[in-house]
Amino acid sequence: MRVAAVCDTHSMPSAPDVLRARGLVKKYKRIQAVDGLDLTVGAGERVALLGPNGAGKTTTLLMLLGVVSPDAGSVEIKGHHLPRHRSEAAAHVGFAAGYLPLPERLRVGEFLRLFGQLYGLSDPKPAVELGLNRFGVAHLADAMGNELSSGQRTLIGIVKATMHRPSLLVLDEPTASLDPDVALRVRTGLNRLCADEGTALLVTSHNMIEVERMCERVVFISSGRVVADGRPAEVAARFGRDDLEGVFLHLAEEREGA
């Protein structure tokens, strides 16, 4: 059963596009993973890319990051087209995920300063201090990597991904399995980042409650197509559901019954 698209982007505040994807198509043998997908993210926007397993989220994310080339369509980040100008585009992107490891035998400050140098910062120290303070983890600067909890590792990973002041921050399951207090610290830090720096945020997550708290706009995909794009409450109402979890379950059930 094909899901009718539900879009309400006209009510969203306009902002210069940091990310623009048009007509993305990707096929793996007999599987049409992504089928003509369009997506834009404006400066300072907090957007969630959602959908049940097999909807095409991961493939879409890999194409947006330039890791996988689309069979058709285009991706543009800050005016740089992928894959031809991948290096230039990547300079404007930060990526973090809760499952990415950190060095265990380096102190947090050392690790962050090292990445600051890799980002090309002549003096990484101010960026390290700003990031640690923004996410409320300045007290961890001298901690060893193997002393951090999973939540602290997530926070440090986000700090690392934002030191070069990216125009687009991509987060894969940023609050997965985190205690509520740590998840709140993640959300608070991200809100400050978007407000202070104009950073655009693109999040993938299976935690619909966290998405509703973190993002001002949600994009649901199913069978490789965008089926809803708008504010969380508006998207839920248009599907006749009480919340995003209801929309997610509805799409998952339709996929299983297709």
C-alpha positions as CSV (number, residue, x, y, z in Angstrom):
1,M,0.0,0.0,0.0
2,R,1.5,3.4,-1.0
3,V,1.4,6.1,1.6
4,A,0.1,9.5,0.4
5,A,2.6,12.3,1.1
6,V,1.8,14.7,3.9
7,C,3.7,17.9,3.5
8,D,3.3,21.2,5.4
9,T,6.6,22.9,4.6
10,H,4.9,26.2,3.7
11,S,4.3,27.0,7.4
12,M,7.9,26.5,8.3
13,P,10.1,29.5,8.7
14,S,12.4,30.0,5.6
15,A,16.1,30.0,6.0
16,P,19.0,29.8,3.5
17,D,19.4,26.1,2.5
18,V,22.5,24.5,4.1
19,L,21.6,21.1,2.6
20,R,19.7,20.5,-0.6
21,A,19.0,17.1,-2.0
22,R,16.9,16.6,-5.1
23,G,15.5,13.4,-6.7
24,L,17.8,11.0,-4.9
25,V,17.6,7.4,-6.2
26,K,19.5,4.4,-5.0
27,K,19.0,0.8,-5.9
28,Y,20.7,-2.3,-4.5
29,K,20.2,-5.3,-6.8
30,R,16.4,-5.8,-6.6
31,I,15.8,-3.4,-3.7
32,Q,14.8,0.2,-4.4
33,A,16.3,1.7,-1.2
34,V,15.6,5.4,-2.1
35,D,13.2,6.5,-4.8
36,G,13.2,10.1,-5.8
37,L,13.7,11.7,-2.4
38,D,13.9,15.5,-1.9
39,L,15.1,17.1,1.3
40,T,16.2,20.6,2.3
41,V,17.6,21.8,5.7
42,G,17.9,25.5,6.3
43,A,20.4,27.4,8.5
44,G,19.6,26.9,12.2
45,E,16.9,24.4,11.5
46,R,16.5,21.3,13.7
47,V,15.2,18.5,11.5
48,A,14.6,14.8,12.1
49,L,14.8,12.2,9.4
50,L,12.5,9.4,10.5
51,G,11.0,6.1,9.3
52,P,10.8,2.4,10.2
53,N,13.6,-0.1,9.5
54,G,14.0,-0.5,5.7
55,A,12.4,2.9,4.9
56,G,15.7,4.1,3.4
57,K,17.0,6.4,6.2
58,T,20.5,4.9,6.4
59,T,21.0,4.9,2.6
60,T,19.7,8.5,2.4
61,L,22.1,9.6,5.2
62,L,25.1,7.9,3.5
63,M,24.3,9.8,0.3
64,L,23.9,13.1,2.1
65,L,27.3,12.6,3.7
66,G,28.9,11.6,0.4
67,V,29.8,8.1,1.5
68,V,27.5,6.5,-1.1
69,S,26.9,8.0,-4.6
70,P,23.2,8.1,-5.7
71,D,22.2,6.4,-8.9
72,A,20.3,9.6,-9.8
73,G,19.7,13.0,-8.2
74,S,21.9,15.6,-6.5
75,V,23.2,16.6,-3.1
76,E,24.5,20.1,-2.4
77,I,26.0,21.3,0.9
78,K,26.6,25.0,1.3
79,G,26.7,25.3,-2.5
80,H,29.2,22.4,-3.0
81,H,27.9,19.5,-5.0
82,L,28.6,15.9,-4.1
83,P,30.5,13.8,-5.0
84,R,32.6,16.1,-7.2
85,H,33.3,18.6,-4.4
86,R,33.1,16.2,-1.5
87,S,36.1,17.6,0.4
88,E,34.8,21.2,0.2
89,A,31.3,20.0,1.3
90,A,32.7,17.9,4.2
91,A,34.5,20.9,5.6
92,H,31.0,22.3,6.5
93,V,29.7,19.0,8.1
94,G,30.0,17.5,11.5
95,F,28.9,13.9,12.3
96,A,28.4,12.2,15.6
97,A,26.8,9.0,16.8
98,G,26.5,7.4,20.2
99,Y,28.0,4.2,19.0
100,L,31.3,5.7,17.7
101,P,34.3,4.8,20.0
102,L,36.7,7.3,21.6
103,P,40.4,6.6,22.3
104,E,40.7,5.0,25.8
105,R,44.2,6.0,26.5
106,L,43.9,9.8,25.8
107,R,42.6,12.5,28.0
108,V,39.5,14.2,26.7
109,G,41.2,17.5,26.3
110,E,44.1,15.9,24.4
111,F,41.7,14.0,22.1
112,L,39.7,17.1,21.3
113,R,42.7,19.3,20.7
114,L,44.0,16.6,18.3
115,F,40.8,16.7,16.3
116,G,40.9,20.5,16.3
117,Q,44.3,20.3,14.6
118,L,42.9,17.8,12.1
119,Y,40.1,20.3,11.4
120,G,42.7,22.9,10.6
121,L,42.3,25.0,13.7
122,S,45.5,26.9,14.4
123,D,44.7,27.1,18.1
124,P,42.1,24.4,19.1
125,K,42.0,25.3,22.8
126,P,39.3,28.0,22.6
127,A,37.1,25.7,20.6
128,V,37.6,22.8,23.0
129,E,36.7,25.0,26.0
130,L,33.6,26.4,24.3
131,G,32.4,23.0,23.3
132,L,32.9,21.4,26.7
133,N,31.1,24.3,28.4
134,R,28.3,24.4,25.9
135,F,27.4,20.7,26.7
136,G,28.2,21.0,30.4
137,V,31.1,18.6,30.5
138,A,34.1,21.0,31.2
139,H,34.9,18.8,34.3
140,L,35.8,15.9,31.9
141,A,38.7,17.7,30.2
142,D,41.3,15.7,32.2
143,A,39.4,12.4,32.2
144,M,40.8,9.4,30.3
145,G,38.6,8.0,27.6
146,N,38.2,4.7,29.4
147,E,36.8,6.5,32.5
148,L,33.8,7.9,30.6
149,S,30.3,6.6,30.8
150,S,28.4,5.9,27.6
151,G,26.5,9.2,28.0
152,Q,29.7,11.1,28.6
153,R,31.2,9.5,25.5
154,T,28.2,10.7,23.5
155,L,28.6,14.2,24.7
156,I,32.3,14.3,24.0
157,G,31.6,12.9,20.5
158,I,29.2,15.8,19.8
159,V,31.7,18.3,21.1
160,K,34.3,16.8,18.8
161,A,31.9,17.1,15.8
162,T,31.2,20.8,16.4
163,M,34.6,22.3,17.1
164,H,35.1,23.4,13.5
165,R,31.7,25.2,13.7
166,P,30.0,23.1,11.0
167,S,27.1,24.5,9.0
168,L,25.4,21.1,9.2
169,L,25.6,18.7,12.1
170,V,24.4,15.2,11.4
171,L,23.6,13.0,14.4
172,D,22.7,9.3,14.3
173,E,20.7,8.2,17.4
174,P,22.3,10.9,19.6
175,T,20.3,10.1,22.7
176,A,20.0,6.3,22.4
177,S,20.0,4.6,25.8
178,L,21.0,7.8,27.6
179,D,19.7,8.6,31.1
180,P,17.1,11.5,31.1
181,D,19.6,14.0,32.6
182,V,22.2,13.3,30.0
183,A,19.6,13.4,27.2
184,L,18.6,16.8,28.5
185,R,22.2,18.0,28.4
186,V,22.4,16.9,24.8
187,R,19.2,18.7,23.8
188,T,20.2,21.9,25.7
189,G,23.7,22.0,24.1
190,L,22.3,21.4,20.6
191,N,19.7,24.2,21.1
192,R,22.4,26.6,22.1
193,L,24.6,25.5,19.2
194,C,21.8,26.1,16.6
195,A,20.8,29.4,18.2
196,D,24.4,30.7,18.7
197,E,26.0,29.5,15.5
198,G,23.1,29.1,13.1
199,T,24.1,25.4,12.7
200,A,21.6,23.2,10.9
201,L,20.8,19.9,12.6
202,L,19.8,16.7,10.9
203,V,18.9,13.9,13.3
204,T,18.0,10.2,12.8
205,S,16.4,8.5,15.8
206,H,14.0,5.8,16.8
207,N,13.1,7.7,20.0
208,M,10.1,9.7,19.0
209,I,9.7,11.4,22.4
210,E,13.3,12.8,22.1
211,V,12.6,13.9,18.5
212,E,9.6,15.9,19.6
213,R,11.7,17.6,22.2
214,M,14.7,18.2,20.0
215,C,13.4,19.0,16.5
216,E,11.1,21.7,15.1
217,R,10.5,19.8,11.9
218,V,10.2,16.1,11.0
219,V,10.6,14.3,7.7
220,F,9.1,10.8,7.6
221,I,10.2,8.5,4.8
222,S,8.7,5.2,3.7
223,S,9.8,2.9,0.8
224,G,12.4,5.5,0.0
225,R,10.0,8.4,-0.4
226,V,9.1,11.4,1.7
227,V,5.6,10.8,3.0
228,A,5.4,13.7,5.6
229,D,7.3,16.9,6.2
230,G,6.3,19.5,8.8
231,R,6.1,20.3,12.5
232,P,5.8,17.3,14.8
233,A,2.2,18.1,16.0
234,E,1.0,18.9,12.6
235,V,2.4,15.7,11.0
236,A,0.8,13.6,13.8
237,A,-2.6,15.3,13.4
238,R,-2.6,14.8,9.6
239,F,-2.1,11.1,10.1
240,G,-4.8,11.1,12.7
241,R,-2.4,10.1,15.5
242,D,-1.7,11.6,18.9
243,D,2.1,11.8,18.5
244,L,5.0,10.9,16.4
245,E,5.2,7.4,17.8
246,G,1.8,6.8,16.5
247,V,2.9,7.9,13.0
248,F,6.0,5.7,13.2
249,L,4.0,2.6,14.2
250,H,1.4,3.3,11.5
251,L,4.1,3.5,8.8
252,A,5.8,0.3,10.2
253,E,2.5,-1.6,10.1
254,E,1.9,-0.5,6.5
255,R,5.4,-1.5,5.5
256,E,4.9,-5.0,7.0
257,G,1.6,-5.4,5.3
258,A,2.8,-4.2,1.9
